């Protein structure tokens, strides 16, 4: 069905106009909305709102190019939805700020507590106090920590090995 026939259906107030619009321009409008929103659900809602806006706008207007008309409506509705998602009452985009603040946790850099513990281990290694019994005790504590966090010792071992090597480099 071509654009002229779809517009005629809108002017007749036939509900088939929405179905034909969806068949012809549904994926086009969805792509526009998804590129703005990056959420399938929100994009689908924007497409539905686009059809409603077109239904309300077309009888007085007769757009020369239906694809551009629908694309503009889809883009504007998607941008409005994106703005409402990031308003102050909904966090105001602070989620990204929270992630930025937590970046050091996943950065691979040791935290202040880890550096302090590392210094204490270095001091212990320098004093010559470390014994095989102490190493077994440390591995027991590592295993206990691993189990309490839901990990296995095998998963913790690479981290522990890197940590101990960096502690030995300080000595």
One Martini backbone bead per residue (centre of mass of N, CA, C, O) as a GRO file, in nm:
protein
  171
    1UNK     BB    1   0.097   0.036   0.023
    2UNK     BB    2   0.065   0.357  -0.020
    3UNK     BB    3   0.062   0.673   0.109
    4UNK     BB    4  -0.206   0.772  -0.008
    5UNK     BB    5  -0.379   0.537   0.105
    6UNK     BB    6  -0.312   0.581   0.401
    7UNK     BB    7  -0.419   0.871   0.418
    8UNK     BB    8  -0.708   0.797   0.342
    9UNK     BB    9  -0.756   0.627   0.595
   10UNK     BB   10  -0.721   0.859   0.793
   11UNK     BB   11  -0.956   1.035   0.675
   12UNK     BB   12  -1.166   0.790   0.737
   13UNK     BB   13  -1.096   0.665   1.022
   14UNK     BB   14  -0.927   0.406   0.990
   15UNK     BB   15  -0.768   0.145   1.159
   16UNK     BB   16  -0.598   0.039   0.916
   17UNK     BB   17  -0.387   0.267   0.913
   18UNK     BB   18  -0.216   0.160   1.144
   19UNK     BB   19  -0.145  -0.114   1.024
   20UNK     BB   20  -0.013  -0.003   0.764
   21UNK     BB   21   0.198   0.167   0.907
   22UNK     BB   22   0.332  -0.066   1.055
   23UNK     BB   23   0.410  -0.233   0.806
   24UNK     BB   24   0.582   0.002   0.666
   25UNK     BB   25   0.703   0.190   0.944
   26UNK     BB   26   0.783   0.032   1.204
   27UNK     BB   27   1.095  -0.015   1.179
   28UNK     BB   28   1.171   0.280   1.134
   29UNK     BB   29   1.063   0.392   1.403
   30UNK     BB   30   1.217   0.199   1.587
   31UNK     BB   31   1.503   0.285   1.510
   32UNK     BB   32   1.481   0.572   1.604
   33UNK     BB   33   1.403   0.513   1.899
   34UNK     BB   34   1.645   0.324   1.972
   35UNK     BB   35   1.876   0.532   1.923
   36UNK     BB   36   1.780   0.709   2.165
   37UNK     BB   37   1.704   0.486   2.408
   38UNK     BB   38   1.818   0.184   2.430
   39UNK     BB   39   1.515   0.050   2.439
   40UNK     BB   40   1.275  -0.163   2.353
   41UNK     BB   41   1.030  -0.074   2.521
   42UNK     BB   42   1.049   0.232   2.472
   43UNK     BB   43   1.041   0.216   2.164
   44UNK     BB   44   0.762   0.083   2.142
   45UNK     BB   45   0.610   0.311   2.284
   46UNK     BB   46   0.691   0.531   2.081
   47UNK     BB   47   0.553   0.404   1.839
   48UNK     BB   48   0.268   0.411   1.954
   49UNK     BB   49   0.269   0.722   1.996
   50UNK     BB   50   0.307   0.786   1.697
   51UNK     BB   51   0.036   0.677   1.599
   52UNK     BB   52  -0.136   0.865   1.772
   53UNK     BB   53  -0.024   1.132   1.661
   54UNK     BB   54  -0.102   1.074   1.369
   55UNK     BB   55  -0.406   1.041   1.417
   56UNK     BB   56  -0.436   1.342   1.531
   57UNK     BB   57  -0.286   1.503   1.276
   58UNK     BB   58  -0.389   1.425   0.984
   59UNK     BB   59  -0.671   1.538   0.912
   60UNK     BB   60  -0.567   1.837   0.887
   61UNK     BB   61  -0.326   1.696   0.762
   62UNK     BB   62  -0.104   1.653   0.459
   63UNK     BB   63   0.159   1.485   0.413
   64UNK     BB   64   0.396   1.456   0.163
   65UNK     BB   65   0.581   1.272   0.369
   66UNK     BB   66   0.531   1.010   0.573
   67UNK     BB   67   0.811   0.923   0.675
   68UNK     BB   68   0.901   1.202   0.784
   69UNK     BB   69   0.663   1.247   0.972
   70UNK     BB   70   0.707   0.990   1.150
   71UNK     BB   71   1.006   1.038   1.220
   72UNK     BB   72   0.964   1.303   1.374
   73UNK     BB   73   0.773   1.197   1.586
   74UNK     BB   74   0.953   0.970   1.696
   75UNK     BB   75   1.189   1.150   1.779
   76UNK     BB   76   1.039   1.343   1.974
   77UNK     BB   77   0.926   1.125   2.164
   78UNK     BB   78   1.200   0.999   2.239
   79UNK     BB   79   1.328   1.252   2.359
   80UNK     BB   80   1.115   1.297   2.576
   81UNK     BB   81   1.156   1.024   2.714
   82UNK     BB   82   1.455   1.063   2.779
   83UNK     BB   83   1.420   1.317   2.954
   84UNK     BB   84   1.224   1.188   3.163
   85UNK     BB   85   1.434   0.971   3.256
   86UNK     BB   86   1.653   1.226   3.338
   87UNK     BB   87   1.526   1.348   3.565
   88UNK     BB   88   1.537   1.439   3.889
   89UNK     BB   89   1.317   1.235   4.001
   90UNK     BB   90   1.492   0.996   3.828
   91UNK     BB   91   1.807   1.101   3.911
   92UNK     BB   92   1.938   1.294   3.693
   93UNK     BB   93   2.193   1.108   3.604
   94UNK     BB   94   2.333   0.977   3.871
   95UNK     BB   95   2.417   0.699   3.780
   96UNK     BB   96   2.676   0.786   3.635
   97UNK     BB   97   2.803   0.911   3.888
   98UNK     BB   98   2.813   0.652   4.055
   99UNK     BB   99   2.992   0.498   3.858
  100UNK     BB  100   3.228   0.697   3.876
  101UNK     BB  101   3.276   0.654   4.185
  102UNK     BB  102   3.313   0.324   4.136
  103UNK     BB  103   3.561   0.291   3.943
  104UNK     BB  104   3.789   0.211   4.150
  105UNK     BB  105   3.680  -0.078   4.208
  106UNK     BB  106   3.731  -0.171   3.882
  107UNK     BB  107   4.036  -0.070   3.805
  108UNK     BB  108   4.270  -0.243   3.980
  109UNK     BB  109   4.313  -0.066   4.208
  110UNK     BB  110   4.406  -0.027   4.512
  111UNK     BB  111   4.295   0.026   4.803
  112UNK     BB  112   4.354   0.158   5.102
  113UNK     BB  113   4.330  -0.109   5.258
  114UNK     BB  114   4.515  -0.276   5.076
  115UNK     BB  115   4.769  -0.100   5.115
  116UNK     BB  116   4.787  -0.137   5.420
  117UNK     BB  117   4.809  -0.446   5.417
  118UNK     BB  118   5.059  -0.452   5.238
  119UNK     BB  119   5.247  -0.304   5.435
  120UNK     BB  120   5.223  -0.514   5.661
  121UNK     BB  121   5.336  -0.749   5.498
  122UNK     BB  122   5.607  -0.619   5.437
  123UNK     BB  123   5.698  -0.587   5.729
  124UNK     BB  124   5.687  -0.889   5.789
  125UNK     BB  125   5.890  -0.979   5.572
  126UNK     BB  126   6.129  -0.802   5.681
  127UNK     BB  127   6.137  -0.942   5.972
  128UNK     BB  128   6.114  -1.271   5.927
  129UNK     BB  129   5.841  -1.407   6.055
  130UNK     BB  130   5.773  -1.583   5.834
  131UNK     BB  131   5.605  -1.896   5.802
  132UNK     BB  132   5.462  -2.183   5.714
  133UNK     BB  133   5.234  -2.148   5.918
  134UNK     BB  134   5.147  -1.864   5.823
  135UNK     BB  135   5.080  -1.945   5.534
  136UNK     BB  136   4.855  -2.146   5.607
  137UNK     BB  137   4.681  -1.935   5.749
  138UNK     BB  138   4.640  -1.752   5.507
  139UNK     BB  139   4.503  -1.968   5.326
  140UNK     BB  140   4.269  -2.011   5.515
  141UNK     BB  141   4.162  -1.718   5.499
  142UNK     BB  142   4.120  -1.716   5.196
  143UNK     BB  143   3.917  -1.949   5.188
  144UNK     BB  144   3.710  -1.818   5.375
  145UNK     BB  145   3.666  -1.567   5.202
  146UNK     BB  146   3.575  -1.713   4.950
  147UNK     BB  147   3.327  -1.860   5.072
  148UNK     BB  148   3.180  -1.598   5.183
  149UNK     BB  149   3.160  -1.480   4.868
  150UNK     BB  150   3.121  -1.740   4.661
  151UNK     BB  151   3.401  -1.845   4.612
  152UNK     BB  152   3.697  -1.973   4.505
  153UNK     BB  153   4.025  -2.025   4.535
  154UNK     BB  154   4.081  -2.020   4.227
  155UNK     BB  155   3.966  -1.729   4.195
  156UNK     BB  156   4.161  -1.591   4.416
  157UNK     BB  157   4.457  -1.671   4.346
  158UNK     BB  158   4.543  -1.457   4.133
  159UNK     BB  159   4.505  -1.218   4.318
  160UNK     BB  160   4.694  -1.315   4.544
  161UNK     BB  161   4.950  -1.340   4.376
  162UNK     BB  162   4.967  -1.045   4.284
  163UNK     BB  163   4.971  -0.927   4.568
  164UNK     BB  164   5.231  -1.070   4.667
  165UNK     BB  165   5.420  -0.964   4.448
  166UNK     BB  166   5.385  -0.665   4.520
  167UNK     BB  167   5.486  -0.703   4.809
  168UNK     BB  168   5.770  -0.813   4.733
  169UNK     BB  169   5.856  -0.555   4.572
  170UNK     BB  170   5.866  -0.374   4.836
  171UNK     BB  171   6.112  -0.533   4.981
   0.00000   0.00000   0.00000
